[in-house]
Amino acid sequence: MNIIRKIFSPGCLAVSLLLLFYTFYKSEVYWNGTKSNYYFIYYIVLTLLLIFSIITFYLNNKIKDYLIVSIISVITSLYIMEGYLLFLEKKVKEQSQNVFLKKKQLYEKETGNKYDERTKYEIYEDLKKTDKKIQLSIYPVTFINELHKLYPFSGISNSKTIHCNENGYYSIYESDRYGFNNPDKEWDQNEIEYFLVGNSFAHGACLNRPHDIASVLRILSKKTVLNLGFSSSGPLITYGTLREYLNSNAKKVLWIYNNNNDLQLLEGELTLNIQLKNYINDLTFTQNLKLSQKEIDNMGITKIGNHLNWKKKNEKPIVYFVKLNKVRSIFNRYLPKTNQPFPRVKSKPKTLEEFKKIIKMTRDLTSQKNSQLYFIYLPDYIRYTKEYNDSNYLANYLAVKKIVEELDIPFIDIHSEVFEKEQNPLKLYPFKQFGHYNIEGYKKVSEAIYKLTKN
């Protein structure tokens, strides 16, 4: 104990200084100051640890002994907890693997093709060997907790872009001049029949053209359709997208809304990024994103590089264990929202109030542009499963519908128009499993939208 007692205070001081330096490096060098909000709580904790370390030099041996035993006990408990959480994660992964194997067997039986088991980053690195311009779809929400001069609403422009895999293969699209999922020539047309905004269902996850909503509408209408939807974009980013990109040549604006997470995404948008709130607080605010695509491209490319570097450094299980990743993820849930790496979200009355404000501003904006706004309500997978909580789900649905209809905006309910008419609605999802729609699902949804908006 004497040896431990002698090195205790210098050891605490050295560790606190080392961790402070490491935190500064991660925050200001590695992330270039873009995640300072997230690391702020670490600065506070480590500063307190530094002060504590200095105080220990002046404590008597008896108190030091108590502290040594207590600290060793806490550290041991944390690593036991980390080990237990990793064990639970392994069990969950085994269950997920069973679902995946079922999907894989169905896909290979139905198509005769091999299911692509690569991760998004594995296929990216494989395709990069033959196509240096290949990119990943970088979602706007990944910048939600960062500080940049710009907040992008799109991805990397004029690039073959890897999106996602729910149907046995990775959907890949050629992005347009602004980084959206469109044939670039659509921007050159004098009149736009349909102008789509929303999250992943509008984006076209996880199917190739011509099976996404925008592509099917192009075929049915034989007219120009622009799709500015992007995965994980909530109502505020969606409204901001309209403010930045909507011109007066769009006849119909389709707001594609999904009941699964759009209100939750909105809460994160309202609390985690100052730039986004400017779109609500100032009707003249603009980032001039159309003129800033080069910078948006650079931000996306940097994001991909940073994530690849992070994966290479942290892919070993021992690194995750030593850094207590699972334990820290639990603690993160109880941090103030601005200090969380990702939004912690749950629906509140205040969120619905802000949602109503955004929808009203959208109605006014589209009216100024001489466009007809339609609100397209998409149901999600959980509604058609045994886990469906009727009261909670229905409450959100009715609240959103009431807001939209009170503002005299046409409300198109895809549940009643499509899914309610199906004997087994789950057949419109990939292998009847959780996810976005399959080819048949997207087709039926698109046909219903066209039928109700073509006049």
MARNUDO-939189 format. One record per residue (C-alpha): x, z, y. Coordinates in steps of 0.1 Angstrom, whole numbers, plus 5000, padded with zeros to 4 digits. Example, Ala and Ser with C-alpha at 12.3 -4.5 7.8 and 13.67 -1.06 7.14 Angstrom:
BEGIN
512350784955
513750714989
This chain:
BEGIN
500050005000
502950075024
504149715022
500649585028
500149825056
503349705073
502449335072
498749395079
498849375117
501449095120
499548915093
496148935111
497848825143
499548525127
496348415109
494148445140
496748245161
497047985133
493247945130
492847925168
495547645169
493847465140
490447485157
491847345189
493447065170
490246975152
488147005183
490346845210
492746615190
491046515158
487546485173
488846405208
486646675223
483446515211
482346815190
483347095214
479747245211
480147275174
483547445176
482647675205
481347945181
484647925162
486547985194
484448295200
484948435165
488648365164
489248515199
487548835187
489748825156
492848785179
491749085199
491149285168
494549195154
496249335185
494249655183
495349705147
498849765159
497750095175
495650225146
496750505124
497550445087
494250595074
492050355094
494350065085
493850155048
490150145052
490349805070
492649655044
490249755016
487249635035
488749295044
489949235009
486449324996
484749085021
487148795013
486648844976
482848854980
482848535000
484848344974
482648484946
479648354967
481348014972
481947994934
478248074927
477047814952
479247554937
477847634903
474247594916
475247264932
476547144899
473247224883
471347034910
473746734906
473046734868
469246714875
469846434901
472046254875
469046254851
466846094877
469645844885
470145754849
466445684846
466545454876
469645284862
468045214829
464945074845
466844854869
469144704842
466244654818
464044484845
466744264861
469544224835
471944324863
474344614864
473344904886
475844944914
477045304910
479545304939
479245524969
478745355003
482445425011
483645294978
481844954982
483044945018
486744975007
486244724979
484644465001
487144525029
489844385006
488344035009
486444065042
488244255069
485144235092
482844415068
481344735084
479045025076
475745095092
476545375116
473345565126
472845675162
472046025150
475646075138
476546105175
473846365182
476346655185
479146475202
480046415239
480746055248
480245845280
477645655260
475045745234
474545425212
471245335198
472645055175
475444975152
478444745152
477644395164
478044055147
479244205114
478244195078
476944555075
476544765044
473344975046
472045165015
471245154978
467945264963
467144954942
470244914922
472244714948
473544774983
471444605010
473844415034
472844245066
474444045093
474044235125
473144065158
474944065192
473644425198
474244565164
470644545151
469344395119
468244055132
469343695130
471143665163
469243355174
466143565178
467443695211
467643345226
463843275222
461643265253
458843465238
458943755213
455843795191
456744125176
459244385189
459844665163
461245005169
461445315147
463645465121
464845355086
461545185076
461744965106
465444915101
464844765066
466245025043
467244955015
466444585010
467944255021
466244005043
463643845040
461944155024
462044395054
459044435077
460544225105
461443935081
458043935065
456343925099
458543635109
457343445078
453743525083
453543465120
456043175121
457143325154
460043525168
460443895157
463044135170
463744455150
465444735169
464645005144
467545215131
467845475103
467445845113
466245755148
463645995161
461045945188
463446005217
466045765205
463245515198
461945545233
465445525247
465845195227
462845055244
464045155278
467444985272
466344665254
462644585259
462144275282
458944145296
458743855270
457644075241
453844035233
453544315208
455544635204
455244805170
456245165169
457045235132
456445605126
457145795094
455446135088
458346265067
460846355094
460146185128
458946505145
461946695129
464346435142
462746475177
463546845178
467146775172
467246505198
465646735224
468047025218
471346875208
472146605234
471946605272
472146225276
469046165255
466946405276
467746195307
465345935294
462546195297
463646355330
464546035349
462445715347
465245525364
468045645340
469845375320
473145355301
473144975304
473744955266
473344575266
476544545287
478344805267
478444665232
482244645229
482445025235
479545085211
481444875185
484645075191
482745405187
481245285154
484645165140
486245495150
483445685133
484045505101
487845565102
487345935110
485045975081
487245795056
490246005067
488146325063
487046225028
490546155017
491746495030
488746685016
487846504984
489646754962
487347034950
490047294956
490047204993
486247254996
486647594978
489447724999
487647625031
484447805019
482447495027
479247605010
479247955025
479947815060
477047575056
474747865050
476048045081
475647725102
471847745097
471748065117
473847945146
472347835179
471247475175
473847335199
476547485176
475347335144
477047025129
473546875122
470146955136
468247245121
464647125125
461147245120
457947135136
456647345166
453847305191
456447245218
457746945198
454246795197
453946835234
457246655239
456146385214
452946335234
455046295266
457246035250
454345835236
452645835270
455845715286
456145445259
452545335266
453345315303
456545125298
455044865275
452144825299
454644755327
456244495305
452844335297
453244415260
450544555236
451744875219
450744945183
451445275166
452145215129
451745525107
453745515075
453145765047
456045895027
456645944990
455846314989
452146244997
451646084964
453346354942
452346684927
454446864954
452146734982
451147025005
447846895018
447347145046
450847115062
451046735058
447446675070
448046905101
450946695112
449146365105
446046475124
448046605154
449946275157
446846065153
444946265179
447846225204
448045845199
444345785200
443846005231
446345775248
444245465238
446945325216
445845135185
446645355155
447245165123
447145395093
449145235064
447945515041
444345405043
445145035047
447545005017
448445314997
445045464993
443845134977
446545144950
445745304917
449345424915
450845424950
454245534936
454745184922
455545074958
458645294958
461945214940
461345294903
458545524914
461145764927
461745914961
463045674987
461845385010
459545114998
460544854973
459944474978
456344494969
455844804991
457444645022
455444325016
452044495014
452844715044
453944405064
450844205054
448544495066
450344515099
450144145105
446444135095
445644405121
447744275149
447743895147
444843845172
